[in-house]
Amino acid sequence: MKIEKLIEEKNLKLTSARRELLEIFFHSAKPLSFEDVRSRIKMDKATFYRNVSKFEEQAILGSFESNDKKRYYELNTLPHAHFVCKICNGVECIKEPFSMSLDGYVIEDIILKGVCKQCNK
């Protein structure tokens, strides 16, 4: 989906900061924190968080907190699980189908924690 169309559907103003952020998230294969993108953006930390907060309100982005107390953001696409390594704090999207259900609950996010393949060597 084009960024312009997405922003228009959500009744948001398309600013250069919003376009810049969405371009980064559209081209990322994994969740990103502020620290992951700060060298690629031309905005301060407050502008970053103000915009990702607005994107979360409009269900464009989803987020979760990792072991390292950083908040990671990604486009709201198909639901999937995430893996967080307790050694290197790396964050990965789980590509394999993964589902879980609990009677009477609505599960929105699944975060698995353990040791990643790289650290497990």
Phi and psi restraints in degrees (range 20) as a CNS / XPLOR table:
assign (resid 1 and name C) (resid 2 and name N)
       (resid 2 and name CA) (resid 2 and name C) 1.0 -70.0 20.0 2
assign (resid 2 and name N) (resid 2 and name CA)
       (resid 2 and name C) (resid 3 and name N) 1.0 145.9 20.0 2
assign (resid 2 and name C) (resid 3 and name N)
       (resid 3 and name CA) (resid 3 and name C) 1.0 -60.5 20.0 2
assign (resid 3 and name N) (resid 3 and name CA)
       (resid 3 and name C) (resid 4 and name N) 1.0 -43.8 20.0 2
assign (resid 3 and name C) (resid 4 and name N)
       (resid 4 and name CA) (resid 4 and name C) 1.0 -58.7 20.0 2
assign (resid 4 and name N) (resid 4 and name CA)
       (resid 4 and name C) (resid 5 and name N) 1.0 -43.9 20.0 2
assign (resid 4 and name C) (resid 5 and name N)
       (resid 5 and name CA) (resid 5 and name C) 1.0 -66.3 20.0 2
assign (resid 5 and name N) (resid 5 and name CA)
       (resid 5 and name C) (resid 6 and name N) 1.0 -42.4 20.0 2
assign (resid 5 and name C) (resid 6 and name N)
       (resid 6 and name CA) (resid 6 and name C) 1.0 -61.1 20.0 2
assign (resid 6 and name N) (resid 6 and name CA)
       (resid 6 and name C) (resid 7 and name N) 1.0 -47.6 20.0 2
assign (resid 6 and name C) (resid 7 and name N)
       (resid 7 and name CA) (resid 7 and name C) 1.0 -63.0 20.0 2
assign (resid 7 and name N) (resid 7 and name CA)
       (resid 7 and name C) (resid 8 and name N) 1.0 -41.5 20.0 2
assign (resid 7 and name C) (resid 8 and name N)
       (resid 8 and name CA) (resid 8 and name C) 1.0 -63.7 20.0 2
assign (resid 8 and name N) (resid 8 and name CA)
       (resid 8 and name C) (resid 9 and name N) 1.0 -43.1 20.0 2
assign (resid 8 and name C) (resid 9 and name N)
       (resid 9 and name CA) (resid 9 and name C) 1.0 -61.2 20.0 2
assign (resid 9 and name N) (resid 9 and name CA)
       (resid 9 and name C) (resid 10 and name N) 1.0 -30.6 20.0 2
assign (resid 9 and name C) (resid 10 and name N)
       (resid 10 and name CA) (resid 10 and name C) 1.0 -92.0 20.0 2
assign (resid 10 and name N) (resid 10 and name CA)
       (resid 10 and name C) (resid 11 and name N) 1.0 3.4 20.0 2
assign (resid 10 and name C) (resid 11 and name N)
       (resid 11 and name CA) (resid 11 and name C) 1.0 57.4 20.0 2
assign (resid 11 and name N) (resid 11 and name CA)
       (resid 11 and name C) (resid 12 and name N) 1.0 41.0 20.0 2
assign (resid 11 and name C) (resid 12 and name N)
       (resid 12 and name CA) (resid 12 and name C) 1.0 -107.1 20.0 2
assign (resid 12 and name N) (resid 12 and name CA)
       (resid 12 and name C) (resid 13 and name N) 1.0 157.7 20.0 2
assign (resid 12 and name C) (resid 13 and name N)
       (resid 13 and name CA) (resid 13 and name C) 1.0 -83.5 20.0 2
assign (resid 13 and name N) (resid 13 and name CA)
       (resid 13 and name C) (resid 14 and name N) 1.0 134.2 20.0 2
assign (resid 13 and name C) (resid 14 and name N)
       (resid 14 and name CA) (resid 14 and name C) 1.0 -87.8 20.0 2
assign (resid 14 and name N) (resid 14 and name CA)
       (resid 14 and name C) (resid 15 and name N) 1.0 101.6 20.0 2
assign (resid 14 and name C) (resid 15 and name N)
       (resid 15 and name CA) (resid 15 and name C) 1.0 -98.0 20.0 2
assign (resid 15 and name N) (resid 15 and name CA)
       (resid 15 and name C) (resid 16 and name N) 1.0 165.8 20.0 2
assign (resid 15 and name C) (resid 16 and name N)
       (resid 16 and name CA) (resid 16 and name C) 1.0 -63.7 20.0 2
assign (resid 16 and name N) (resid 16 and name CA)
       (resid 16 and name C) (resid 17 and name N) 1.0 -36.4 20.0 2
assign (resid 16 and name C) (resid 17 and name N)
       (resid 17 and name CA) (resid 17 and name C) 1.0 -64.5 20.0 2
assign (resid 17 and name N) (resid 17 and name CA)
       (resid 17 and name C) (resid 18 and name N) 1.0 -43.2 20.0 2
assign (resid 17 and name C) (resid 18 and name N)
       (resid 18 and name CA) (resid 18 and name C) 1.0 -65.8 20.0 2
assign (resid 18 and name N) (resid 18 and name CA)
       (resid 18 and name C) (resid 19 and name N) 1.0 -42.6 20.0 2
assign (resid 18 and name C) (resid 19 and name N)
       (resid 19 and name CA) (resid 19 and name C) 1.0 -60.9 20.0 2
assign (resid 19 and name N) (resid 19 and name CA)
       (resid 19 and name C) (resid 20 and name N) 1.0 -45.8 20.0 2
assign (resid 19 and name C) (resid 20 and name N)
       (resid 20 and name CA) (resid 20 and name C) 1.0 -58.8 20.0 2
assign (resid 20 and name N) (resid 20 and name CA)
       (resid 20 and name C) (resid 21 and name N) 1.0 -46.7 20.0 2
assign (resid 20 and name C) (resid 21 and name N)
       (resid 21 and name CA) (resid 21 and name C) 1.0 -64.8 20.0 2
assign (resid 21 and name N) (resid 21 and name CA)
       (resid 21 and name C) (resid 22 and name N) 1.0 -47.3 20.0 2
assign (resid 21 and name C) (resid 22 and name N)
       (resid 22 and name CA) (resid 22 and name C) 1.0 -63.8 20.0 2
assign (resid 22 and name N) (resid 22 and name CA)
       (resid 22 and name C) (resid 23 and name N) 1.0 -35.7 20.0 2
assign (resid 22 and name C) (resid 23 and name N)
       (resid 23 and name CA) (resid 23 and name C) 1.0 -58.5 20.0 2
assign (resid 23 and name N) (resid 23 and name CA)
       (resid 23 and name C) (resid 24 and name N) 1.0 -44.4 20.0 2
assign (resid 23 and name C) (resid 24 and name N)
       (resid 24 and name CA) (resid 24 and name C) 1.0 -63.5 20.0 2
assign (resid 24 and name N) (resid 24 and name CA)
       (resid 24 and name C) (resid 25 and name N) 1.0 -46.7 20.0 2
assign (resid 24 and name C) (resid 25 and name N)
       (resid 25 and name CA) (resid 25 and name C) 1.0 -68.3 20.0 2
assign (resid 25 and name N) (resid 25 and name CA)
       (resid 25 and name C) (resid 26 and name N) 1.0 -34.9 20.0 2
assign (resid 25 and name C) (resid 26 and name N)
       (resid 26 and name CA) (resid 26 and name C) 1.0 -64.2 20.0 2
assign (resid 26 and name N) (resid 26 and name CA)
       (resid 26 and name C) (resid 27 and name N) 1.0 -30.5 20.0 2
assign (resid 26 and name C) (resid 27 and name N)
       (resid 27 and name CA) (resid 27 and name C) 1.0 -99.7 20.0 2
assign (resid 27 and name N) (resid 27 and name CA)
       (resid 27 and name C) (resid 28 and name N) 1.0 7.2 20.0 2
assign (resid 27 and name C) (resid 28 and name N)
       (resid 28 and name CA) (resid 28 and name C) 1.0 -97.6 20.0 2
assign (resid 28 and name N) (resid 28 and name CA)
       (resid 28 and name C) (resid 29 and name N) 1.0 138.7 20.0 2
assign (resid 28 and name C) (resid 29 and name N)
       (resid 29 and name CA) (resid 29 and name C) 1.0 -93.7 20.0 2
assign (resid 29 and name N) (resid 29 and name CA)
       (resid 29 and name C) (resid 30 and name N) 1.0 -1.3 20.0 2
assign (resid 29 and name C) (resid 30 and name N)
       (resid 30 and name CA) (resid 30 and name C) 1.0 -145.6 20.0 2
assign (resid 30 and name N) (resid 30 and name CA)
       (resid 30 and name C) (resid 31 and name N) 1.0 163.2 20.0 2
assign (resid 30 and name C) (resid 31 and name N)
       (resid 31 and name CA) (resid 31 and name C) 1.0 -62.5 20.0 2
assign (resid 31 and name N) (resid 31 and name CA)
       (resid 31 and name C) (resid 32 and name N) 1.0 147.3 20.0 2
assign (resid 31 and name C) (resid 32 and name N)
       (resid 32 and name CA) (resid 32 and name C) 1.0 -126.9 20.0 2
assign (resid 32 and name N) (resid 32 and name CA)
       (resid 32 and name C) (resid 33 and name N) 1.0 143.8 20.0 2
assign (resid 32 and name C) (resid 33 and name N)
       (resid 33 and name CA) (resid 33 and name C) 1.0 -100.4 20.0 2
assign (resid 33 and name N) (resid 33 and name CA)
       (resid 33 and name C) (resid 34 and name N) 1.0 172.0 20.0 2
assign (resid 33 and name C) (resid 34 and name N)
       (resid 34 and name CA) (resid 34 and name C) 1.0 -56.1 20.0 2
assign (resid 34 and name N) (resid 34 and name CA)
       (resid 34 and name C) (resid 35 and name N) 1.0 -43.0 20.0 2
assign (resid 34 and name C) (resid 35 and name N)
       (resid 35 and name CA) (resid 35 and name C) 1.0 -61.2 20.0 2
assign (resid 35 and name N) (resid 35 and name CA)
       (resid 35 and name C) (resid 36 and name N) 1.0 -31.6 20.0 2
assign (resid 35 and name C) (resid 36 and name N)
       (resid 36 and name CA) (resid 36 and name C) 1.0 -69.5 20.0 2
assign (resid 36 and name N) (resid 36 and name CA)
       (resid 36 and name C) (resid 37 and name N) 1.0 -29.2 20.0 2
assign (resid 36 and name C) (resid 37 and name N)
       (resid 37 and name CA) (resid 37 and name C) 1.0 -111.4 20.0 2
assign (resid 37 and name N) (resid 37 and name CA)
       (resid 37 and name C) (resid 38 and name N) 1.0 -9.6 20.0 2
assign (resid 37 and name C) (resid 38 and name N)
       (resid 38 and name CA) (resid 38 and name C) 1.0 -57.6 20.0 2
assign (resid 38 and name N) (resid 38 and name CA)
       (resid 38 and name C) (resid 39 and name N) 1.0 -31.5 20.0 2
assign (resid 38 and name C) (resid 39 and name N)
       (resid 39 and name CA) (resid 39 and name C) 1.0 -78.5 20.0 2
assign (resid 39 and name N) (resid 39 and name CA)
       (resid 39 and name C) (resid 40 and name N) 1.0 -12.0 20.0 2
assign (resid 39 and name C) (resid 40 and name N)
       (resid 40 and name CA) (resid 40 and name C) 1.0 -104.1 20.0 2
assign (resid 40 and name N) (resid 40 and name CA)
       (resid 40 and name C) (resid 41 and name N) 1.0 -1.2 20.0 2
assign (resid 40 and name C) (resid 41 and name N)
       (resid 41 and name CA) (resid 41 and name C) 1.0 -116.8 20.0 2
assign (resid 41 and name N) (resid 41 and name CA)
       (resid 41 and name C) (resid 42 and name N) 1.0 155.3 20.0 2
assign (resid 41 and name C) (resid 42 and name N)
       (resid 42 and name CA) (resid 42 and name C) 1.0 -110.0 20.0 2
assign (resid 42 and name N) (resid 42 and name CA)
       (resid 42 and name C) (resid 43 and name N) 1.0 49.6 20.0 2
assign (resid 42 and name C) (resid 43 and name N)
       (resid 43 and name CA) (resid 43 and name C) 1.0 -144.9 20.0 2
assign (resid 43 and name N) (resid 43 and name CA)
       (resid 43 and name C) (resid 44 and name N) 1.0 159.3 20.0 2
assign (resid 43 and name C) (resid 44 and name N)
       (resid 44 and name CA) (resid 44 and name C) 1.0 -82.0 20.0 2
assign (resid 44 and name N) (resid 44 and name CA)
       (resid 44 and name C) (resid 45 and name N) 1.0 172.9 20.0 2
assign (resid 44 and name C) (resid 45 and name N)
       (resid 45 and name CA) (resid 45 and name C) 1.0 -60.5 20.0 2
assign (resid 45 and name N) (resid 45 and name CA)
       (resid 45 and name C) (resid 46 and name N) 1.0 -41.2 20.0 2
assign (resid 45 and name C) (resid 46 and name N)
       (resid 46 and name CA) (resid 46 and name C) 1.0 -63.4 20.0 2
assign (resid 46 and name N) (resid 46 and name CA)
       (resid 46 and name C) (resid 47 and name N) 1.0 -41.3 20.0 2
assign (resid 46 and name C) (resid 47 and name N)
       (resid 47 and name CA) (resid 47 and name C) 1.0 -65.9 20.0 2
assign (resid 47 and name N) (resid 47 and name CA)
       (resid 47 and name C) (resid 48 and name N) 1.0 -40.2 20.0 2
assign (resid 47 and name C) (resid 48 and name N)
       (resid 48 and name CA) (resid 48 and name C) 1.0 -57.8 20.0 2
assign (resid 48 and name N) (resid 48 and name CA)
       (resid 48 and name C) (resid 49 and name N) 1.0 -54.0 20.0 2
assign (resid 48 and name C) (resid 49 and name N)
       (resid 49 and name CA) (resid 49 and name C) 1.0 -67.2 20.0 2
assign (resid 49 and name N) (resid 49 and name CA)
       (resid 49 and name C) (resid 50 and name N) 1.0 -34.0 20.0 2
assign (resid 49 and name C) (resid 50 and name N)
       (resid 50 and name CA) (resid 50 and name C) 1.0 -63.2 20.0 2
assign (resid 50 and name N) (resid 50 and name CA)
       (resid 50 and name C) (resid 51 and name N) 1.0 -42.4 20.0 2
assign (resid 50 and name C) (resid 51 and name N)
       (resid 51 and name CA) (resid 51 and name C) 1.0 -73.3 20.0 2
assign (resid 51 and name N) (resid 51 and name CA)
       (resid 51 and name C) (resid 52 and name N) 1.0 -42.6 20.0 2
assign (resid 51 and name C) (resid 52 and name N)
       (resid 52 and name CA) (resid 52 and name C) 1.0 -67.3 20.0 2
assign (resid 52 and name N) (resid 52 and name CA)
       (resid 52 and name C) (resid 53 and name N) 1.0 -31.7 20.0 2
assign (resid 52 and name C) (resid 53 and name N)
       (resid 53 and name CA) (resid 53 and name C) 1.0 -63.3 20.0 2
assign (resid 53 and name N) (resid 53 and name CA)
       (resid 53 and name C) (resid 54 and name N) 1.0 -43.6 20.0 2
assign (resid 53 and name C) (resid 54 and name N)
       (resid 54 and name CA) (resid 54 and name C) 1.0 -64.1 20.0 2
assign (resid 54 and name N) (resid 54 and name CA)
       (resid 54 and name C) (resid 55 and name N) 1.0 -39.8 20.0 2
assign (resid 54 and name C) (resid 55 and name N)
       (resid 55 and name CA) (resid 55 and name C) 1.0 -65.0 20.0 2
assign (resid 55 and name N) (resid 55 and name CA)
       (resid 55 and name C) (resid 56 and name N) 1.0 -35.3 20.0 2
assign (resid 55 and name C) (resid 56 and name N)
       (resid 56 and name CA) (resid 56 and name C) 1.0 -68.6 20.0 2
assign (resid 56 and name N) (resid 56 and name CA)
       (resid 56 and name C) (resid 57 and name N) 1.0 -42.7 20.0 2
assign (resid 56 and name C) (resid 57 and name N)
       (resid 57 and name CA) (resid 57 and name C) 1.0 -56.6 20.0 2
assign (resid 57 and name N) (resid 57 and name CA)
       (resid 57 and name C) (resid 58 and name N) 1.0 -36.3 20.0 2
assign (resid 57 and name C) (resid 58 and name N)
       (resid 58 and name CA) (resid 58 and name C) 1.0 -92.4 20.0 2
assign (resid 58 and name N) (resid 58 and name CA)
       (resid 58 and name C) (resid 59 and name N) 1.0 7.5 20.0 2
assign (resid 58 and name C) (resid 59 and name N)
       (resid 59 and name CA) (resid 59 and name C) 1.0 61.8 20.0 2
assign (resid 59 and name N) (resid 59 and name CA)
       (resid 59 and name C) (resid 60 and name N) 1.0 29.1 20.0 2
assign (resid 59 and name C) (resid 60 and name N)
       (resid 60 and name CA) (resid 60 and name C) 1.0 -84.5 20.0 2
assign (resid 60 and name N) (resid 60 and name CA)
       (resid 60 and name C) (resid 61 and name N) 1.0 -39.9 20.0 2
assign (resid 60 and name C) (resid 61 and name N)
       (resid 61 and name CA) (resid 61 and name C) 1.0 -118.2 20.0 2
assign (resid 61 and name N) (resid 61 and name CA)
       (resid 61 and name C) (resid 62 and name N) 1.0 153.0 20.0 2
assign (resid 61 and name C) (resid 62 and name N)
       (resid 62 and name CA) (resid 62 and name C) 1.0 -120.0 20.0 2
assign (resid 62 and name N) (resid 62 and name CA)
       (resid 62 and name C) (resid 63 and name N) 1.0 162.2 20.0 2
assign (resid 62 and name C) (resid 63 and name N)
       (resid 63 and name CA) (resid 63 and name C) 1.0 -148.6 20.0 2
assign (resid 63 and name N) (resid 63 and name CA)
       (resid 63 and name C) (resid 64 and name N) 1.0 164.5 20.0 2
assign (resid 63 and name C) (resid 64 and name N)
       (resid 64 and name CA) (resid 64 and name C) 1.0 -156.0 20.0 2
assign (resid 64 and name N) (resid 64 and name CA)
       (resid 64 and name C) (resid 65 and name N) 1.0 159.5 20.0 2
assign (resid 64 and name C) (resid 65 and name N)
       (resid 65 and name CA) (resid 65 and name C) 1.0 -100.1 20.0 2
assign (resid 65 and name N) (resid 65 and name CA)
       (resid 65 and name C) (resid 66 and name N) 1.0 139.1 20.0 2
assign (resid 65 and name C) (resid 66 and name N)
       (resid 66 and name CA) (resid 66 and name C) 1.0 -98.3 20.0 2
assign (resid 66 and name N) (resid 66 and name CA)
       (resid 66 and name C) (resid 67 and name N) 1.0 -179.4 20.0 2
assign (resid 66 and name C) (resid 67 and name N)
       (resid 67 and name CA) (resid 67 and name C) 1.0 -58.1 20.0 2
assign (resid 67 and name N) (resid 67 and name CA)
       (resid 67 and name C) (resid 68 and name N) 1.0 -33.7 20.0 2
assign (resid 67 and name C) (resid 68 and name N)
       (resid 68 and name CA) (resid 68 and name C) 1.0 -83.4 20.0 2
assign (resid 68 and name N) (resid 68 and name CA)
       (resid 68 and name C) (resid 69 and name N) 1.0 11.6 20.0 2
assign (resid 68 and name C) (resid 69 and name N)
       (resid 69 and name CA) (resid 69 and name C) 1.0 65.7 20.0 2
assign (resid 69 and name N) (resid 69 and name CA)
       (resid 69 and name C) (resid 70 and name N) 1.0 15.9 20.0 2
assign (resid 69 and name C) (resid 70 and name N)
       (resid 70 and name CA) (resid 70 and name C) 1.0 -91.1 20.0 2
assign (resid 70 and name N) (resid 70 and name CA)
       (resid 70 and name C) (resid 71 and name N) 1.0 146.8 20.0 2
assign (resid 70 and name C) (resid 71 and name N)
       (resid 71 and name CA) (resid 71 and name C) 1.0 -95.0 20.0 2
assign (resid 71 and name N) (resid 71 and name CA)
       (resid 71 and name C) (resid 72 and name N) 1.0 129.7 20.0 2
assign (resid 71 and name C) (resid 72 and name N)
       (resid 72 and name CA) (resid 72 and name C) 1.0 -108.9 20.0 2
assign (resid 72 and name N) (resid 72 and name CA)
       (resid 72 and name C) (resid 73 and name N) 1.0 139.5 20.0 2
assign (resid 72 and name C) (resid 73 and name N)
       (resid 73 and name CA) (resid 73 and name C) 1.0 -122.2 20.0 2
assign (resid 73 and name N) (resid 73 and name CA)
       (resid 73 and name C) (resid 74 and name N) 1.0 148.6 20.0 2
assign (resid 73 and name C) (resid 74 and name N)
       (resid 74 and name CA) (resid 74 and name C) 1.0 -155.5 20.0 2
assign (resid 74 and name N) (resid 74 and name CA)
       (resid 74 and name C) (resid 75 and name N) 1.0 162.3 20.0 2
assign (resid 74 and name C) (resid 75 and name N)
       (resid 75 and name CA) (resid 75 and name C) 1.0 -62.5 20.0 2
assign (resid 75 and name N) (resid 75 and name CA)
       (resid 75 and name C) (resid 76 and name N) 1.0 141.6 20.0 2
assign (resid 75 and name C) (resid 76 and name N)
       (resid 76 and name CA) (resid 76 and name C) 1.0 -77.1 20.0 2
assign (resid 76 and name N) (resid 76 and name CA)
       (resid 76 and name C) (resid 77 and name N) 1.0 99.4 20.0 2
assign (resid 76 and name C) (resid 77 and name N)
       (resid 77 and name CA) (resid 77 and name C) 1.0 -116.9 20.0 2
assign (resid 77 and name N) (resid 77 and name CA)
       (resid 77 and name C) (resid 78 and name N) 1.0 -146.3 20.0 2
assign (resid 77 and name C) (resid 78 and name N)
       (resid 78 and name CA) (resid 78 and name C) 1.0 -62.4 20.0 2
assign (resid 78 and name N) (resid 78 and name CA)
       (resid 78 and name C) (resid 79 and name N) 1.0 139.5 20.0 2
assign (resid 78 and name C) (resid 79 and name N)
       (resid 79 and name CA) (resid 79 and name C) 1.0 -59.4 20.0 2
assign (resid 79 and name N) (resid 79 and name CA)
       (resid 79 and name C) (resid 80 and name N) 1.0 138.6 20.0 2
assign (resid 79 and name C) (resid 80 and name N)
       (resid 80 and name CA) (resid 80 and name C) 1.0 -156.8 20.0 2
assign (resid 80 and name N) (resid 80 and name CA)
       (resid 80 and name C) (resid 81 and name N) 1.0 163.8 20.0 2
assign (resid 80 and name C) (resid 81 and name N)
       (resid 81 and name CA) (resid 81 and name C) 1.0 -89.7 20.0 2
assign (resid 81 and name N) (resid 81 and name CA)
       (resid 81 and name C) (resid 82 and name N) 1.0 161.6 20.0 2
assign (resid 81 and name C) (resid 82 and name N)
       (resid 82 and name CA) (resid 82 and name C) 1.0 -123.9 20.0 2
assign (resid 82 and name N) (resid 82 and name CA)
       (resid 82 and name C) (resid 83 and name N) 1.0 150.9 20.0 2
assign (resid 82 and name C) (resid 83 and name N)
       (resid 83 and name CA) (resid 83 and name C) 1.0 -118.1 20.0 2
assign (resid 83 and name N) (resid 83 and name CA)
       (resid 83 and name C) (resid 84 and name N) 1.0 131.1 20.0 2
assign (resid 83 and name C) (resid 84 and name N)
       (resid 84 and name CA) (resid 84 and name C) 1.0 -119.8 20.0 2
assign (resid 84 and name N) (resid 84 and name CA)
       (resid 84 and name C) (resid 85 and name N) 1.0 123.1 20.0 2
assign (resid 84 and name C) (resid 85 and name N)
       (resid 85 and name CA) (resid 85 and name C) 1.0 -80.5 20.0 2
assign (resid 85 and name N) (resid 85 and name CA)
       (resid 85 and name C) (resid 86 and name N) 1.0 129.9 20.0 2
assign (resid 85 and name C) (resid 86 and name N)
       (resid 86 and name CA) (resid 86 and name C) 1.0 -79.3 20.0 2
assign (resid 86 and name N) (resid 86 and name CA)
       (resid 86 and name C) (resid 87 and name N) 1.0 -8.1 20.0 2
assign (resid 86 and name C) (resid 87 and name N)
       (resid 87 and name CA) (resid 87 and name C) 1.0 -96.9 20.0 2
assign (resid 87 and name N) (resid 87 and name CA)
       (resid 87 and name C) (resid 88 and name N) 1.0 -56.1 20.0 2
assign (resid 87 and name C) (resid 88 and name N)
       (resid 88 and name CA) (resid 88 and name C) 1.0 -98.2 20.0 2
assign (resid 88 and name N) (resid 88 and name CA)
       (resid 88 and name C) (resid 89 and name N) 1.0 -4.2 20.0 2
assign (resid 88 and name C) (resid 89 and name N)
       (resid 89 and name CA) (resid 89 and name C) 1.0 63.1 20.0 2
assign (resid 89 and name N) (resid 89 and name CA)
       (resid 89 and name C) (resid 90 and name N) 1.0 16.2 20.0 2
assign (resid 89 and name C) (resid 90 and name N)
       (resid 90 and name CA) (resid 90 and name C) 1.0 -64.9 20.0 2
assign (resid 90 and name N) (resid 90 and name CA)
       (resid 90 and name C) (resid 91 and name N) 1.0 148.6 20.0 2
assign (resid 90 and name C) (resid 91 and name N)
       (resid 91 and name CA) (resid 91 and name C) 1.0 -121.7 20.0 2
assign (resid 91 and name N) (resid 91 and name CA)
       (resid 91 and name C) (resid 92 and name N) 1.0 131.3 20.0 2
assign (resid 91 and name C) (resid 92 and name N)
       (resid 92 and name CA) (resid 92 and name C) 1.0 -133.1 20.0 2
assign (resid 92 and name N) (resid 92 and name CA)
       (resid 92 and name C) (resid 93 and name N) 1.0 150.0 20.0 2
assign (resid 92 and name C) (resid 93 and name N)
       (resid 93 and name CA) (resid 93 and name C) 1.0 -85.4 20.0 2
assign (resid 93 and name N) (resid 93 and name CA)
       (resid 93 and name C) (resid 94 and name N) 1.0 135.7 20.0 2
assign (resid 93 and name C) (resid 94 and name N)
       (resid 94 and name CA) (resid 94 and name C) 1.0 -84.6 20.0 2
assign (resid 94 and name N) (resid 94 and name CA)
       (resid 94 and name C) (resid 95 and name N) 1.0 115.8 20.0 2
assign (resid 94 and name C) (resid 95 and name N)
       (resid 95 and name CA) (resid 95 and name C) 1.0 -80.7 20.0 2
assign (resid 95 and name N) (resid 95 and name CA)
       (resid 95 and name C) (resid 96 and name N) 1.0 -30.7 20.0 2
assign (resid 95 and name C) (resid 96 and name N)
       (resid 96 and name CA) (resid 96 and name C) 1.0 -67.7 20.0 2
assign (resid 96 and name N) (resid 96 and name CA)
       (resid 96 and name C) (resid 97 and name N) 1.0 144.9 20.0 2
assign (resid 96 and name C) (resid 97 and name N)
       (resid 97 and name CA) (resid 97 and name C) 1.0 -58.0 20.0 2
assign (resid 97 and name N) (resid 97 and name CA)
       (resid 97 and name C) (resid 98 and name N) 1.0 132.9 20.0 2
assign (resid 97 and name C) (resid 98 and name N)
       (resid 98 and name CA) (resid 98 and name C) 1.0 -144.0 20.0 2
assign (resid 98 and name N) (resid 98 and name CA)
       (resid 98 and name C) (resid 99 and name N) 1.0 119.9 20.0 2
assign (resid 98 and name C) (resid 99 and name N)
       (resid 99 and name CA) (resid 99 and name C) 1.0 -135.4 20.0 2
assign (resid 99 and name N) (resid 99 and name CA)
       (resid 99 and name C) (resid 100 and name N) 1.0 153.5 20.0 2
assign (resid 99 and name C) (resid 100 and name N)
       (resid 100 and name CA) (resid 100 and name C) 1.0 -150.7 20.0 2
assign (resid 100 and name N) (resid 100 and name CA)
       (resid 100 and name C) (resid 101 and name N) 1.0 140.8 20.0 2
assign (resid 100 and name C) (resid 101 and name N)
       (resid 101 and name CA) (resid 101 and name C) 1.0 -138.4 20.0 2
assign (resid 101 and name N) (resid 101 and name CA)
       (resid 101 and name C) (resid 102 and name N) 1.0 148.1 20.0 2
assign (resid 101 and name C) (resid 102 and name N)
       (resid 102 and name CA) (resid 102 and name C) 1.0 -130.1 20.0 2
assign (resid 102 and name N) (resid 102 and name CA)
       (resid 102 and name C) (resid 103 and name N) 1.0 130.2 20.0 2
assign (resid 102 and name C) (resid 103 and name N)
       (resid 103 and name CA) (resid 103 and name C) 1.0 -56.3 20.0 2
assign (resid 103 and name N) (resid 103 and name CA)
       (resid 103 and name C) (resid 104 and name N) 1.0 121.6 20.0 2
assign (resid 103 and name C) (resid 104 and name N)
       (resid 104 and name CA) (resid 104 and name C) 1.0 87.9 20.0 2
assign (resid 104 and name N) (resid 104 and name CA)
       (resid 104 and name C) (resid 105 and name N) 1.0 -2.6 20.0 2
assign (resid 104 and name C) (resid 105 and name N)
       (resid 105 and name CA) (resid 105 and name C) 1.0 -110.7 20.0 2
assign (resid 105 and name N) (resid 105 and name CA)
       (resid 105 and name C) (resid 106 and name N) 1.0 152.8 20.0 2
assign (resid 105 and name C) (resid 106 and name N)
       (resid 106 and name CA) (resid 106 and name C) 1.0 -111.8 20.0 2
assign (resid 106 and name N) (resid 106 and name CA)
       (resid 106 and name C) (resid 107 and name N) 1.0 114.0 20.0 2
assign (resid 106 and name C) (resid 107 and name N)
       (resid 107 and name CA) (resid 107 and name C) 1.0 -93.6 20.0 2
assign (resid 107 and name N) (resid 107 and name CA)
       (resid 107 and name C) (resid 108 and name N) 1.0 124.4 20.0 2
assign (resid 107 and name C) (resid 108 and name N)
       (resid 108 and name CA) (resid 108 and name C) 1.0 -104.6 20.0 2
assign (resid 108 and name N) (resid 108 and name CA)
       (resid 108 and name C) (resid 109 and name N) 1.0 -24.8 20.0 2
assign (resid 108 and name C) (resid 109 and name N)
       (resid 109 and name CA) (resid 109 and name C) 1.0 -151.1 20.0 2
assign (resid 109 and name N) (resid 109 and name CA)
       (resid 109 and name C) (resid 110 and name N) 1.0 142.4 20.0 2
assign (resid 109 and name C) (resid 110 and name N)
       (resid 110 and name CA) (resid 110 and name C) 1.0 -125.8 20.0 2
assign (resid 110 and name N) (resid 110 and name CA)
       (resid 110 and name C) (resid 111 and name N) 1.0 121.5 20.0 2
assign (resid 110 and name C) (resid 111 and name N)
       (resid 111 and name CA) (resid 111 and name C) 1.0 -120.7 20.0 2
assign (resid 111 and name N) (resid 111 and name CA)
       (resid 111 and name C) (resid 112 and name N) 1.0 118.9 20.0 2
assign (resid 111 and name C) (resid 112 and name N)
       (resid 112 and name CA) (resid 112 and name C) 1.0 -99.0 20.0 2
assign (resid 112 and name N) (resid 112 and name CA)
       (resid 112 and name C) (resid 113 and name N) 1.0 138.9 20.0 2
assign (resid 112 and name C) (resid 113 and name N)
       (resid 113 and name CA) (resid 113 and name C) 1.0 -123.7 20.0 2
assign (resid 113 and name N) (resid 113 and name CA)
       (resid 113 and name C) (resid 114 and name N) 1.0 142.6 20.0 2
assign (resid 113 and name C) (resid 114 and name N)
       (resid 114 and name CA) (resid 114 and name C) 1.0 174.6 20.0 2
assign (resid 114 and name N) (resid 114 and name CA)
       (resid 114 and name C) (resid 115 and name N) 1.0 -146.0 20.0 2
assign (resid 114 and name C) (resid 115 and name N)
       (resid 115 and name CA) (resid 115 and name C) 1.0 -112.9 20.0 2
assign (resid 115 and name N) (resid 115 and name CA)
       (resid 115 and name C) (resid 116 and name N) 1.0 126.0 20.0 2
assign (resid 115 and name C) (resid 116 and name N)
       (resid 116 and name CA) (resid 116 and name C) 1.0 -71.0 20.0 2
assign (resid 116 and name N) (resid 116 and name CA)
       (resid 116 and name C) (resid 117 and name N) 1.0 168.8 20.0 2
assign (resid 116 and name C) (resid 117 and name N)
       (resid 117 and name CA) (resid 117 and name C) 1.0 -58.4 20.0 2
assign (resid 117 and name N) (resid 117 and name CA)
       (resid 117 and name C) (resid 118 and name N) 1.0 -41.8 20.0 2
assign (resid 117 and name C) (resid 118 and name N)
       (resid 118 and name CA) (resid 118 and name C) 1.0 -64.4 20.0 2
assign (resid 118 and name N) (resid 118 and name CA)
       (resid 118 and name C) (resid 119 and name N) 1.0 -46.6 20.0 2
assign (resid 118 and name C) (resid 119 and name N)
       (resid 119 and name CA) (resid 119 and name C) 1.0 -74.1 20.0 2
assign (resid 119 and name N) (resid 119 and name CA)
       (resid 119 and name C) (resid 120 and name N) 1.0 -20.9 20.0 2
assign (resid 119 and name C) (resid 120 and name N)
       (resid 120 and name CA) (resid 120 and name C) 1.0 -80.5 20.0 2
assign (resid 120 and name N) (resid 120 and name CA)
       (resid 120 and name C) (resid 121 and name N) 1.0 -6.7 20.0 2
